[in-house]
Amino acid sequence: MNVILKTEKLRVEYRNRDFRQQSKVALVGLDLEVHAGEIFGFLGPNGAGKTTTMNVLLGFVPPTSGAASLFGIDVRQPIARQRIGYLPELTYYYKFLTAEELLRFYAKIFGLTRAETDKRIAQLLKLVELEHAAKRPIKGYSKGMQQRVGIAQSLINNPDLLILDEPTSGLDPLGRMKVREIIQRLKDEGKTVFFSSHELGEVEAICDHVAIVHEGQLKATGTVAEISAGHTNLEQSFLKIVGYQTTLVP
């Protein structure tokens, strides 16, 4: 399969404004490969470097050294991001807009024609199961509905690669299930999904491959079965890999 997302010895340092203090190293020699058509879970504790990695891929943060590419193009070139969609962990939309109006706004940003926009909006609202709420203001949406409209906007340009930052964060079990179903449908359509998550059960259920980072370093990568080998589930493996020691006394 084609490699469409790749990092090689990626390093990111945030310089401290106080020259007396050392720079903060967010990523150290990160090597990742994501292949076309797979669901790839990017895991790690808070502060492990997940969001920094995504920010490099999205062109928000320049790498200190190493390389990162999308579809074989250096991420520092804007053209590299023409075929991706992105959903940040924290979304903010004008709450007075309806889902239909929001999607129409993003369609204009991407230069879609009126006919393309109408067709795409209908497809996406059906995908995220929001046809019934298309003309309702977003301010009246539940958290799960807002997350699904966020996924819809990230797909308005029909991207080949979708980057999702904590897509199920703060959702109830039903909301998480719906987002999981959407991600699976996207894979069935041939899309590639790269997402970070703390919901290890979700990752275990839908991911083809996973990578675990800790303190800016890649600690493990492989299929869920490979990472979980010798343990009851992915969560147990994850805790061992990141060196977590329970303080509970059995």
Secondary structure, DSSP 8 states (H G I E B T S, - for coil): --EEEEEEEEEEEE--SSTTS--EEEEEEEEEEEETT-EEEEE--TTSSHHHHHHHHTTSS--SEEEEEETTEETTSGGGGTTEEEE-SS----TTSBHHHHHHHHHHHTT--HHHHHHHHHHHHHHTT-GGGTTSBGGGS-HHHHHHHHHHHHTTT--SEEEEESTTTT--HHHHHHHHHHHHHHHHTT-EEEEE-S-HHHHHHH-SEEEEEETTEEEEEEEHHHHHTTSSSHHHHHHHHTT-------
